[in-house]
Amino acid sequence: MNEPIVKSSISSLQKLRMSRGLTQQQVAKAMGVTQPKVSQMETRQRRLEFATLVRYVAAMGGVLSVSAVFPDRLYVLQLTDLLES
């Protein structure tokens, strides 16, 4: 099930995209969405689900990972499996 992510995570999306040298149009095309939808994600006007964030990062050629931190161990989870849903 797709859970909404915390809004504070959304604020860095534009910086991330720009650091990769990509336009909103390029990311939108790779995601199969419109440029206005990418803009809405980046400006917090659109609720962003975790699976959408995985697709956003994948559209830029990356793989989103999440760390689960325990006192005795760190697990890094690759989230490419969410692209199938």
C-alpha positions as CSV (number, residue, x, y, z in Angstrom):
1,M,0.0,0.0,0.0
2,N,1.3,3.4,-0.9
3,E,1.8,5.6,2.2
4,P,2.1,9.4,1.9
5,I,5.5,10.6,2.8
6,V,6.3,13.4,5.2
7,K,6.0,16.8,3.5
8,S,9.5,17.9,4.7
9,S,11.0,15.3,2.3
10,I,9.4,17.0,-0.7
11,S,11.2,20.3,-0.2
12,S,14.5,19.0,-1.7
13,L,13.0,17.5,-4.9
14,Q,13.7,20.5,-7.0
15,K,17.3,20.7,-5.7
16,L,17.7,17.0,-6.5
17,R,16.4,17.4,-10.1
18,M,18.4,20.5,-10.7
19,S,21.6,18.8,-9.4
20,R,21.1,16.1,-12.1
21,G,20.8,18.8,-14.8
22,L,17.2,17.8,-15.7
23,T,14.2,19.9,-16.4
24,Q,10.7,19.2,-15.1
25,Q,9.7,18.3,-18.6
26,Q,12.4,15.6,-18.9
27,V,11.5,14.1,-15.5
28,A,7.8,14.2,-16.4
29,K,8.4,12.4,-19.7
30,A,10.4,9.7,-18.0
31,M,7.7,9.3,-15.4
32,G,4.9,9.3,-17.9
33,V,3.2,12.3,-16.3
34,T,2.8,15.9,-17.3
35,Q,5.2,18.7,-16.4
36,P,2.6,20.5,-14.2
37,K,2.3,17.3,-12.1
38,V,6.1,17.3,-11.5
39,S,5.9,21.0,-10.6
40,Q,3.1,20.3,-8.1
41,M,5.2,17.6,-6.5
42,E,8.2,19.9,-6.2
43,T,6.1,22.8,-4.8
44,R,4.1,20.7,-2.4
45,Q,0.8,21.4,-4.2
46,R,0.3,17.7,-4.8
47,R,0.3,14.9,-2.2
48,L,3.3,12.7,-2.9
49,E,3.1,9.0,-2.3
50,F,6.2,6.9,-1.6
51,A,5.9,4.9,-4.8
52,T,5.7,8.2,-6.7
53,L,9.0,9.3,-5.1
54,V,10.5,6.0,-6.1
55,R,9.4,6.7,-9.7
56,Y,10.7,10.3,-9.5
57,V,14.2,9.2,-8.5
58,A,14.1,6.4,-11.1
59,A,13.2,9.0,-13.8
60,M,16.5,10.7,-13.0
61,G,18.4,7.4,-13.3
62,G,18.7,6.8,-9.5
63,V,17.4,4.2,-7.1
64,L,15.7,5.3,-3.9
65,S,16.8,3.5,-0.7
66,V,15.7,3.7,2.8
67,S,17.8,3.0,5.9
68,A,16.4,1.1,8.9
69,V,18.7,1.9,11.8
70,F,18.9,-0.4,14.8
71,P,21.3,-0.2,17.8
72,D,23.3,-3.1,16.4
73,R,22.8,-2.9,12.7
74,L,21.9,-0.7,9.7
75,Y,19.8,-2.1,6.9
76,V,19.6,-0.3,3.5
77,L,16.6,-1.2,1.5
78,Q,16.5,-0.7,-2.3
79,L,13.0,0.3,-3.3
80,T,12.9,-0.6,-7.0
81,D,10.2,-3.2,-6.4
82,L,7.7,-0.4,-5.9
83,L,8.1,0.5,-9.5
84,E,6.0,-2.5,-10.4
85,S,3.0,-1.4,-8.4
